[in-house]
Amino acid sequence: MSDPSFAADIRPLFRDSDVAAMKFRLDLSSYEDVRDNADEIYGRLEDGSMPCDGGWPANQVAMFKAWIDAGTPA
């Protein structure tokens, strides 16, 4: 299995409502914003406080972590 990429694997995990809810802080549709805040985002995903309407399934959180571990490829 190849490493996850932002365009193919990570961006689709953020719903339009997630992007809109976080616009005040960062743009979840932007590779640069997500890459630059990846550790903070991961912490929030891991503790279930993001997205605000309920946490991601464990497999999606694991994919986000794998993306970080792979060096946050675009």
For each residue, the residues with C-beta under 8 A, 3 or more apart:
1:
2:
3: 66 67 70 71 73
4: 8 9 10 63 66 67 70 73
5: 8 9 10 67 73 74
6: 9 10 11 31 34 35 67 72 73 74
7: 10 11 31 74
8: 4 5 11 12
9: 4 5 6 12 13 63 67
10: 4 5 6 7 13 14 34 63 64 67
11: 6 7 8 14 29 31 34
12: 8 9
13: 9 10 56 60 63 64
14: 10 11 18 19 28 29 34
15: 18 19 51
16: 19 20
17: 20 21 51 53
18: 14 15 21 22 28 51
19: 14 15 16 22 23 27 28 29
20: 16 17 23
21: 17 18 51 52
22: 18 19 25 26 27 28
23: 19 20 27
24:
25: 22
26: 22 30 33 34 36 37
27: 19 22 23 30 33
28: 14 18 19 22 33 34
29: 11 14 19
30: 26 27 33 34
31: 6 7 11 34 35 74
32: 35 36
33: 26 27 28 30 36 37
34: 6 10 11 14 26 28 30 31 37 38 41 72
35: 6 31 32 38 72
36: 26 32 33
37: 26 33 34 40 41
38: 34 35 41 42 64 67 68 72
39: 42 43 68
40: 37 43 44
41: 34 37 38 44 45 50 64
42: 38 39 45 46 61 64 65 68
43: 39 40 46 47
44: 40 41 47 49 50
45: 41 42 48 50 55 56 60 61 64
46: 42 43 61 65
47: 43 44 55
48: 45 54 55
49: 44 52 55
50: 41 44 45 55
51: 15 17 18 21 54 55 56
52: 21 49
53: 17
54: 48 51
55: 45 47 48 49 50 51 61
56: 13 45 51 60 61 64
57: 60 61
58: 61 62
59: 62 63
60: 13 45 56 57 63 64
61: 42 45 46 55 56 57 58 64 65
62: 58 59 65 66
63: 4 9 10 13 59 60 66 67
64: 10 13 38 41 42 45 56 60 61 67 68
65: 42 46 61 62 68 69
66: 3 4 62 63 69 70
67: 3 4 5 6 9 10 38 63 64 70 72 73
68: 38 39 42 64 65 72
69: 65 66
70: 3 4 66 67 73
71: 3
72: 6 34 35 38 67 68
73: 3 4 5 6 67 70
74: 5 6 7 31
